[in-house]
Amino acid sequence: MKRTKGQQVNTLFNNNHIVIDDIVRNTKVLIAEGEILTRAQRMVAKEYSLFMPPEKRSEQVAFSDLCDEDLNQKINTYVLLYKDPVSHTDNILATLRIAFGDTDRKPPLEAMELIDVVDSHTHTHKWPHEDMGIEIANVCEIGRFLLSRSIIDDEIKYILASKLLKFVYDNVRLKKAQLMISIMPEYVYKFALRSGTTLHKVDCKINSKDTEKAKQTRKRYPIYWQKLKPALYIVDLFSYEK
């Protein structure tokens, strides 16, 4: 089957037999800046708005939330960019955000502002990096992992996710990351496993944090925090080295 000029990328993704090699060959991972960063943030904001109550749903509010949190030197948004060989347009196929522990931020990671970690045996509140003796500057948090809705075929989804995640894990290790954590709902956890990532669940209390940020976030995105019931995980940075 030949592609015609101007054929939309989401049509292309209906048939993985034709496009897998084409997509992999024409994609690259990069740290988003400028217009690409804005596009990635708007892509995530559109998805985040679906976690709001229908009567309060607003992509612009979600976009403002994302941008406000990204004004930080220790935060990077990565994108998997597909260069269409016919139209020469750039399409963001996947994106995620990495935030390193910031000693100038209180608390140093967003997750620490949103949830409580509690050991079910000792009932102590100790974060994994504290248990492991890892400095907060060597801890990073992965979030906002999203694939474009234009990707229909599951096999392509897993291939693209693996390409993005492997690049990111290698990159953060170069930046001295020793531990990666993530808050994610079960469907993202299952997808990450299928994509080749190893994860370990951490005991935590999702809705117990009483900070203003936690209360506002739970109120603004109740579908995510109450219905999807996300959990905290440790992400194995060497998942693709095994």
C-alpha positions, 0 to 999 in steps of 0.5 A: 500500500502506497502512502499518498501525499498529505495522508494523515499520520493517524491513518498511517498508524492503522496498519502496523505491517506497513508502518513500524519500520517507517515510524522507528526510522523517522522518530527521534527523542529530544528534550522539548523547548520552545514551540515543541514544548508548548505543543507537548504541554497542550497535548498533556493538558488536553488529556489532563482536562478529562480528569476534571468534572465535566462541568468544570473541564478546561484545557486552558486551566490544565495548561496553566497548571502544567506551565506553572509547575515547569518553571524550574531548571531541574525539570525537562519534558522529553518528546518522541518526534516523528518526521513525516517523510512525505509532508515533512511535518513534525508529529509528537507521538509521545511525551513525558516529564522528568523532575529531579529533586530540588533542594531549593523547592519545599518539598523537593519533589512534587510527589512529596507534596501530594502523597504520604509514604507509610511503611505498613509494617513499621508505620513510619513515614520514610521515602524510598531514597531516605531508606536507601541513603540516596541524596534527593538531588539524585532522585528523579520523578517521571510523570505526564507520560502520554502517547498520541491518540493517533497511535491505534495499534498496540504493538506500535504503542509498546515499541514507541514507549520502549524507545522513549523510556530507554532513552530517558532512563539512559539520559537521567543516569548520565545526569547522576540519577540513582532512583526514579519514582512515579505516581501512576494509575493501574492502567499506566502501570500495566502499560509500562510493564508491557513496554519493558519497564520494571516497577516496584510498588511503594506503600503510600496514602494517596489522599491523606496529604493536607498541603494546599497543593494536594487539596487543590489538585485532588479537587481540580482532578477528582477523576484521576485521584479518586476514581483511578486511585494512582499509586507510587512506584519505584522505576527500575532505571536498568529495565532495558539493560537486562 
